[in-house]
Amino acid sequence: MGKLSRNLRICGDCGIVYTSVSFTKYIDQCPICKSRRFEEIPIKQEGD
């Protein structure tokens, strides 16, 4: 997955998973409920 997987977030209010980076801009809020509360998803990479 590369760089995209490092930018995954879980919305703190509605619980959906979204990415904080799109092809055109940096996203700092949930695309559905517009909440700025989020948790980053720790991703285990092979070899860690």
CORWO-V371227 format. One record per residue. N is the residue number from 1. RES is the residue in three letters. OMEGA is omega as a letter, one per 20 degrees, with the letter a starting at -180 (* if undefined). NEAR is the number of other ideal C-beta (glycine too) atoms within 8 Angstrom. Layout:
N/RES/OMEGA/NEAR
N/RES/OMEGA/NEAR
//
This chain:
1/MET/r/3
2/GLY/a/4
3/LYS/a/6
4/LEU/a/9
5/SER/a/8
6/ARG/a/6
7/ASN/r/9
8/LEU/r/13
9/ARG/r/12
10/ILE/r/11
11/CYS/a/15
12/GLY/a/7
13/ASP/a/8
14/CYS/r/8
15/GLY/r/5
16/ILE/r/8
17/VAL/r/7
18/TYR/r/11
19/THR/a/9
20/SER/r/9
21/VAL/r/8
22/SER/a/7
23/PHE/a/2
24/THR/a/3
25/LYS/r/4
26/TYR/a/6
27/ILE/a/10
28/ASP/r/5
29/GLN/a/7
30/CYS/a/13
31/PRO/a/5
32/ILE/a/8
33/CYS/r/7
34/LYS/r/6
35/SER/r/11
36/ARG/r/7
37/ARG/r/6
38/PHE/r/10
39/GLU/r/6
40/GLU/a/7
41/ILE/r/8
42/PRO/a/4
43/ILE/r/7
44/LYS/r/5
45/GLN/a/5
46/GLU/r/4
47/GLY/r/3
48/ASP/*/4
//
